[in-house]
Amino acid sequence: MRTLTTDVAIIGAGTAGLNARREVERAGRSWLLIESGPYGTTCARTGCMPSKLLIAAADAARGARRARLFGVHIAPEAIRIDREAVLDRVRRERDRFSDLNAQKVLALPVAQRLSGRARFVGKTELMVGDHTLVQAQAVVIASGSTPLIPRELEGIMPQVLTSDSLFELPSLPDSIAVFGTGAIGLELGQALHHLGVRVAFYNPLEVVGPFTDPVVAERFREVLDADLQLALGAKILETRFDAGCVVLHHRDPNGRQHERRFSKVLAAIGRKPNLSDLCLEHSGLELDDQGTPIFDSATMQCGSAPVFVAGDIDGERPVLHEAEHEGCIAGANAARYPNVSARQRRVALSIGFTHPQLAMLGLTHKQAAERDVVIGESSYDDQGRARVIGQNRGLVRLYVDRASHVLLGAELFGPGVEHTAHLLAWAAQQELAIADLLRMPFYHPTLEEGIRTALRDAGHKLDLMNGCAPEDRGDRVGD
Ligand SMILES: Cc1cc2nc3c(=O)[nH]c(=O)nc-3n(C[C@H](O)[C@H](O)[C@H](O)COP(=O)(O)OP(=O)(O)OC[C@H]3O[C@@H](n4cnc5c(N)ncnc54)[C@H](O)[C@@H]3O)c2cc1C
């Protein structure tokens, strides 16, 4: 066994760990990067990129089927989905993205890259595999997260897929049961549905999507219910194999029992931080009841220790741009320890690439409800541009501080939400007030006009509109 010393040891060569490493190097300190799995990052290998590639294929199929809405007829038998070719392209493009990431890691000095699982054996001492003891001045934990498997599925594991294994299938399955109706389950399950796979979603709770706003959640559920087979409030009674199929037996909330057969099951009930192998009991860190180190999200420091967390491991904001940001904060502070400095965090933003797309930003409805807010609302059901493109299903709810009129947050779903949610998040981060936002240009006819309707609704509820120019109030005629 060998012993290595370094200024900063980084556990995990994913997005958070790589950003932390760069900051340590920038600060002129030495580093060691420890990775137990393949290089390439979760985002590129099994997360953001392959899921969006699958959705791109599904969009093509969906577009062909919907063309008749516009008087463009493609005979159903002319739409043929090549189930191997779909996954071939997903993997080809995915490999391009992940190879680019892996090449950047492989270009780092080999002596500073350690292969193996790291675990704490002292406050800043790590054992890597059984071959290397690392003595560091500071540690960044950036070990990511892993898909959770529902207990009911443990007996049929060979047929159970996760986002780690789905994209490795040689061909799309004939049918699949998706456990989980959060953003990842919906993105993957809906894409498979649009690609001709028979899909049913299961959730013991009667919940679809991540929303905390009951009005948005209910409308979103109605919209998805019209398109997908949703078994909500389902109590799984039995899972078994039969003649090469998975048989799921469940009871619905009305007490009726159902038995359905599927070729595969996708577990998408959430992800758990990779904490268990870290032996944190040797780190001396204070842990919460989930076993996560208690940390300050402005510095990413765990208590006053020279240990920092970043990315999915901390369970706070499990999205890519936050893994990058947290990696930068953790790396810079680990390099500077004990001169740790706080950084302004960005307004929260998460997007689901469902149909229709969904987003949450800034304060959630649940958080906003603890303050004095007014809610600006608009529906996409009759919104001009949304009707033009035949995607007129959606709802926006904005949470606005009653005293300052500043936009605090929003929950929304609808067409083009990946773009409109960015505009709202940027406005919330700049602490713009409703009147400031209504003075901005809105081109016609666009999906952004749907946002303006919600801003105007908030403006009316705040009694602001009399002071506005007529066109900002919504009095313009001839739209
Ligand atoms: C299907 C799916 C779709 C997603 N889509 C989006 C999206 O559209 N947009 C978005 O913003 N986010 C999305 N995400 C989330 C995003 O991928 C993650 O937030 C991000 O990749 C987390 O980066 P990370 O650095 O924390 O973890 P990772 O990239 O997972 O890095 C952690 C690394 O640590 C290593 N490791 C673990 N334990 C140890 C140990 N003990 N010793 C050494 N190494 C260890 C792991 O092998 C891994 O390589 C998606 C995730 C999934 C699963």
The ligand as an ORCA input file, in Angstrom:
! r2SCAN-3c Opt
* xyz 0 1
  C     -32.038     10.276    -16.322
  C     -31.517     11.594    -15.799
  C     -31.802     12.760    -16.485
  C     -31.321     13.973    -16.026
  N     -31.613     15.095    -16.736
  C     -31.150     16.282    -16.323
  C     -31.403     17.452    -17.088
  O     -32.062     17.410    -18.122
  N     -30.896     18.624    -16.636
  C     -30.169     18.708    -15.476
  O     -29.748     19.811    -15.107
  N     -29.902     17.603    -14.732
  C     -30.367     16.400    -15.135
  N     -30.065     15.277    -14.415
  C     -29.276     15.423    -13.166
  C     -27.766     15.569    -13.438
  O     -27.351     14.547    -14.301
  C     -27.013     15.490    -12.105
  O     -27.496     16.507    -11.247
  C     -25.502     15.680    -12.256
  O     -25.004     14.819    -13.239
  C     -24.809     15.399    -10.912
  O     -23.408     15.540    -11.032
  P     -22.444     15.078     -9.840
  O     -21.087     15.559    -10.156
  O     -23.049     15.438     -8.531
  O     -22.482     13.495     -9.881
  P     -21.819     12.428    -10.948
  O     -21.637     13.010    -12.300
  O     -22.662     11.228    -10.780
  O     -20.390     12.189    -10.330
  C     -20.170     11.446     -9.155
  C     -18.999     10.507     -9.382
  O     -18.541     10.021     -8.128
  C     -18.130      8.675     -8.290
  N     -18.132      8.047     -6.955
  C     -19.213      7.718     -6.181
  N     -18.798      7.247     -4.981
  C     -17.439      7.266     -5.009
  C     -16.423      6.900     -4.068
  N     -16.742      6.449     -2.846
  N     -15.135      7.026     -4.438
  C     -14.804      7.525     -5.661
  N     -15.716      7.889     -6.582
  C     -17.012      7.771     -6.256
  C     -19.161      8.104     -9.253
  O     -18.664      6.949     -9.919
  C     -19.385      9.282    -10.206
  O     -18.557      9.211    -11.350
  C     -30.524     14.027    -14.846
  C     -30.201     12.854    -14.154
  C     -30.686     11.651    -14.631
  C     -30.325     10.386    -13.890
*
